[in-house]
C-alpha cells in the first residue's frame, strides 16, 4: 500500500475482492466485503479516533443500512446514501439528550419526524 497498511483476505483476478480485513498505520481497521479494492458490501469499520460503523458500503462510502457511533457520543442507526444520513433513521446526540426519529435527506432532517430535547 505504500503507507504501511495491510490487507489479508480474498483476491480475484489480482484484485482485492471478497471477504477480508484491512488495517492502516494509525490503527484504523475494516473487516468485511471488498470489491476491486474498495469497501463494498457488509462490513465493520473502526477509526482510530473512535468512530465505529457497522453496515453496508458502496465503493468506500456508507450506503444502505447501518449504525454509526461517533467519538462525541452521537449515534445514528438507519439508512445512508453517499456517506450521509438519508432515508429513515434515528439520530441521538448530546449523550442521549436530543433524539430525532424520522427521515433525512443528504444528512439533514427532511420530511416527517419527531425531535425530542
C-alpha positions as a Markdown table, in Angstrom:
| # | Residue | x | y | z |
|---|---|---|---|---|
| 1 | Unk | 0.0 | 0.0 | 0.0 |
| 2 | Unk | 3.0 | 2.3 | 0.4 |
| 3 | Unk | 1.6 | 3.7 | 3.7 |
| 4 | Unk | 2.4 | 0.7 | 5.9 |
| 5 | Unk | -1.2 | -0.6 | 5.7 |
| 6 | Unk | -2.0 | -4.3 | 5.4 |
| 7 | Unk | -4.7 | -6.4 | 3.7 |
| 8 | Unk | -5.5 | -10.0 | 4.4 |
| 9 | Unk | -8.2 | -11.9 | 2.6 |
| 10 | Unk | -9.6 | -12.9 | -0.8 |
| 11 | Unk | -8.3 | -11.9 | -4.2 |
| 12 | Unk | -10.0 | -12.3 | -7.6 |
| 13 | Unk | -8.0 | -11.9 | -10.8 |
| 14 | Unk | -5.4 | -9.9 | -9.0 |
| 15 | Unk | -7.9 | -7.5 | -7.3 |
| 16 | Unk | -8.9 | -7.3 | -3.6 |
| 17 | Unk | -12.3 | -8.8 | -3.9 |
| 18 | Unk | -14.4 | -10.9 | -1.4 |
| 19 | Unk | -14.1 | -11.2 | 2.4 |
| 20 | Unk | -11.0 | -9.6 | 4.0 |
| 21 | Unk | -9.6 | -7.3 | 6.6 |
| 22 | Unk | -7.5 | -4.1 | 6.1 |
| 23 | Unk | -5.6 | -2.2 | 8.7 |
| 24 | Unk | -3.9 | 1.2 | 8.5 |
| 25 | Unk | -0.8 | 2.5 | 10.3 |
| 26 | Unk | -2.9 | 4.8 | 12.5 |
| 27 | Unk | -4.7 | 1.7 | 13.9 |
| 28 | Unk | -7.9 | 2.1 | 11.9 |
| 29 | Unk | -9.4 | -1.2 | 10.5 |
| 30 | Unk | -12.1 | -2.6 | 8.3 |
| 31 | Unk | -13.4 | -6.2 | 8.3 |
| 32 | Unk | -15.9 | -7.2 | 5.7 |
| 33 | Unk | -16.6 | -7.3 | 1.9 |
| 34 | Unk | -14.4 | -5.8 | -0.7 |
| 35 | Unk | -14.8 | -5.2 | -4.4 |
| 36 | Unk | -11.8 | -4.2 | -6.6 |
| 37 | Unk | -10.0 | -2.8 | -3.5 |
| 38 | Unk | -13.0 | -0.8 | -2.2 |
| 39 | Unk | -15.1 | -1.4 | 0.9 |
| 40 | Unk | -18.2 | -2.7 | -0.8 |
| 41 | Unk | -21.0 | -4.8 | 0.9 |
| 42 | Unk | -21.4 | -5.5 | 4.6 |
| 43 | Unk | -18.5 | -4.6 | 6.9 |
| 44 | Unk | -17.3 | -3.1 | 10.1 |
| 45 | Unk | -15.0 | 0.0 | 10.2 |
| 46 | Unk | -13.2 | 1.3 | 13.3 |
| 47 | Unk | -11.3 | 4.6 | 13.0 |
| 48 | Unk | -8.5 | 5.4 | 15.4 |
| 49 | Unk | -10.5 | 8.5 | 16.6 |
| 50 | Unk | -13.3 | 6.2 | 18.0 |
| 51 | Unk | -15.6 | 6.4 | 15.0 |
| 52 | Unk | -17.3 | 3.0 | 14.6 |
| 53 | Unk | -19.6 | 1.9 | 11.7 |
| 54 | Unk | -21.3 | -1.4 | 11.1 |
| 55 | Unk | -23.3 | -1.7 | 7.9 |
| 56 | Unk | -23.4 | -1.6 | 4.2 |
| 57 | Unk | -20.8 | 0.1 | 1.9 |
| 58 | Unk | -20.8 | 1.1 | -1.7 |
| 59 | Unk | -17.4 | 1.8 | -3.2 |
| 60 | Unk | -15.9 | 3.1 | 0.2 |
| 61 | Unk | -19.0 | 5.1 | 1.1 |
| 62 | Unk | -21.6 | 4.3 | 3.8 |
| 63 | Unk | -24.7 | 3.5 | 1.7 |
| 64 | Unk | -27.6 | 1.3 | 2.7 |
| 65 | Unk | -28.5 | 0.3 | 6.3 |
| 66 | Unk | -26.0 | 0.8 | 9.1 |
| 67 | Unk | -25.1 | 2.1 | 12.5 |
| 68 | Unk | -22.6 | 4.9 | 13.2 |
| 69 | Unk | -21.1 | 5.7 | 16.5 |
| 70 | Unk | -19.1 | 8.9 | 16.7 |
| 71 | Unk | -16.4 | 9.9 | 19.3 |
| 72 | Unk | -18.5 | 12.8 | 20.6 |
| 73 | Unk | -21.2 | 10.3 | 21.6 |
| 74 | Unk | -23.6 | 10.8 | 18.7 |
| 75 | Unk | -25.2 | 7.6 | 17.4 |
| 76 | Unk | -27.1 | 7.1 | 14.2 |
| 77 | Unk | -29.0 | 4.0 | 13.1 |
| 78 | Unk | -30.8 | 3.9 | 9.7 |
| 79 | Unk | -30.2 | 4.4 | 6.0 |
| 80 | Unk | -27.2 | 6.1 | 4.4 |
| 81 | Unk | -26.5 | 7.3 | 0.9 |
| 82 | Unk | -23.1 | 8.5 | -0.3 |
| 83 | Unk | -21.8 | 8.7 | 3.3 |
| 84 | Unk | -24.7 | 10.8 | 4.6 |
| 85 | Unk | -27.9 | 10.1 | 6.6 |
| 86 | Unk | -30.6 | 9.5 | 4.0 |
| 87 | Unk | -34.0 | 7.9 | 4.4 |
| 88 | Unk | -35.4 | 6.7 | 7.7 |
| 89 | Unk | -33.3 | 6.7 | 10.8 |
| 90 | Unk | -32.7 | 7.6 | 14.4 |
| 91 | Unk | -30.1 | 10.1 | 15.5 |
| 92 | Unk | -29.2 | 10.5 | 19.2 |
| 93 | Unk | -27.0 | 13.4 | 20.1 |
| 94 | Unk | -25.5 | 15.1 | 23.1 |
| 95 | Unk | -25.1 | 11.9 | 25.2 |
| 96 | Unk | -28.8 | 11.0 | 24.7 |
| 97 | Unk | -30.3 | 14.4 | 25.4 |
| 98 | Unk | -31.5 | 15.1 | 21.9 |
| 99 | Unk | -33.2 | 12.4 | 19.7 |
| 100 | Unk | -34.6 | 12.6 | 16.2 |
| 101 | Unk | -36.6 | 9.8 | 14.6 |
| 102 | Unk | -37.7 | 10.3 | 11.1 |
| 103 | Unk | -36.5 | 10.9 | 7.6 |
| 104 | Unk | -33.3 | 12.5 | 6.4 |
| 105 | Unk | -32.1 | 13.8 | 3.1 |
| 106 | Unk | -28.4 | 14.4 | 2.4 |
| 107 | Unk | -27.6 | 14.4 | 6.1 |
| 108 | Unk | -30.3 | 16.8 | 7.4 |
| 109 | Unk | -33.8 | 16.4 | 8.8 |
| 110 | Unk | -36.3 | 16.3 | 5.9 |
| 111 | Unk | -39.9 | 15.2 | 5.8 |
| 112 | Unk | -41.7 | 13.6 | 8.7 |
| 113 | Unk | -40.0 | 13.1 | 12.1 |
| 114 | Unk | -40.1 | 13.6 | 15.8 |
| 115 | Unk | -37.4 | 15.7 | 17.6 |
| 116 | Unk | -37.0 | 15.5 | 21.4 |
| 117 | Unk | -34.7 | 17.5 | 23.5 |
